[in-house]
Amino acid sequence: MNNFWLVKSEPKEYGWEDLLKTRSATWDGVRNFQARNNLACMKKGDLVYFYHSGKNPEIVGIAKVVKEHFQDPTSQDPRWLSVELAADKPLTFPVTLKEIKKDKRLKEMKLVKQSRLSVMPVTEEEFYALLSLSAKKDVKL
């Protein structure tokens, strides 16, 4: 059984479009112990929501863990970890933080409760609730 996750990145630093271009990336530079522990729990094949933080916070795509945790190449300290992520697919429509906070199914989501955490678990129910939010948006021309 796969687990579900969410990782955050500033689109100016490294965004979804960057992951699509490179196809995969080492998720490094995490310097929070709780986020590091979450990286350590990621397994190959787990699905990961890619969240743009900053000015327009929103979930924009789904990545997949393709390599489980290893020492972060940006640190000499073996306690810091990285994983390898590959782009899986963009969301039909991005899901904004405002929409997430409004949805009763997501009121206990770590993104709402621990908003500063950069790597967090997502429950299966939350994962599919977010997918339904992305798929059911009205398109206005």
N, C-alpha and C positions, 0 to 999 in steps of 0.2 A: 504494500500500500504506500502510495506517495504522500508526502506532506506538502503543504502550501506555505508560501512565504511572501514577504513584500520587502523590496529594497528601495531605498531612496537615493536620488542623485539630483544635483542641480543641473538642469539642462545645459547651462553654459559650460559646466565642467566636463560632464559626460552624459549625454542624453540618449534617448531611445534611438534617434536617428544614427548616432555614433555606433550603437550596438548593432543596428541593422547593417551598417557599412562594414564593420569588422567581423560580423557574424558571431563572434564570441569574444569574451573579455575576462581577464582576471579581476575579480571584485576585491580590490585591495584598499589599504588606507583606513580601515575601520579601527578606531581607537577607543571604543567603548566596550567594557567587559561584557555587558549583557548582549550587545550586538555580536561580539566575538563568539560568545557561547551559542548564539543562534546559528552563526556560520558553521560552527562545529557540528551542529545537529543536521545540517543539510545533507541530503543523500542524492546520489546520481539519479536523475529522472524527476526529481521534485520540480514542481512548477512555481514560478516566482513572478509576482506582479512587479512591474517596473514603474516606479512612482517618481514623477518630476516634482521636486520640492521647489521652494522659492516663491516667485511672484504669482504664478498660476498653478497651485498645487493640484495634481491630478494623476490618476493611474492611466498610463498610455499603452502598455503592452504586457505581454507575457513572455518570460524567459524560462529557460530550463537549466537545471544544474547538470553540467556535463563532466565536472571533476570535483570530487569531494575535497574537503578542507586540506590545506597544506600551509606551510609557513609563508606568511606575507612577504613577498619579495621586496617590499618597500621598508622593511624593518629588520634590524639585526636581532631583535628580541623574539625568540621562538614561541612566545605566548600569543603573538598576534597572527591571525589566520586569514586566509583568502579562500575563495572558491572560484571555479571557472563557470561562467554563465554563457549561454548561447541564446540568441534571439529565437523565439518560437513563433509568435504572431502578434500583430498589433491588435488592440481592442477595436471593435467595430466603431465605437465612439468613446473618447476618453471619459473617465468618471472623476468628477471633481471632488475635492475634499468637502465642499459645501453639500453636495449630493450625498456623500457618505454619511455626514453628520445628521442629515435629515431622515435617513432610512432607519426605521426601528430595528430591522434585522441586524444592523451593524453598530448598534449603540455600545456594545461591549468590545468592539474591535480595538486591538492594540494601537492602531493608527489614531483612534479617537482618544483613548485613555493615556497613552504614552507617546505623545506626538513627536517628541524629539529623538526617539529611537530610530536608527538608520537601517536596521535589519530586524525584522520581526516575523513571528509566526502568524499565519492566517488560518482560521478553522476552515474545514470543508464547506460548512454552511455559508461562511462569509465569502469564500472563494466563488461559490455559485451565485450568491446574491449580487456580488459585484459584476459577474458576467451578465446576469439578467439586466442590471442597470445599464450596462454598456449596450446591450442588444436592443433595448426597448425605447430608446430615445426617439422622440419625434424629430423628423428631419424638416427643417424650415428653409425654404429657398428664398 
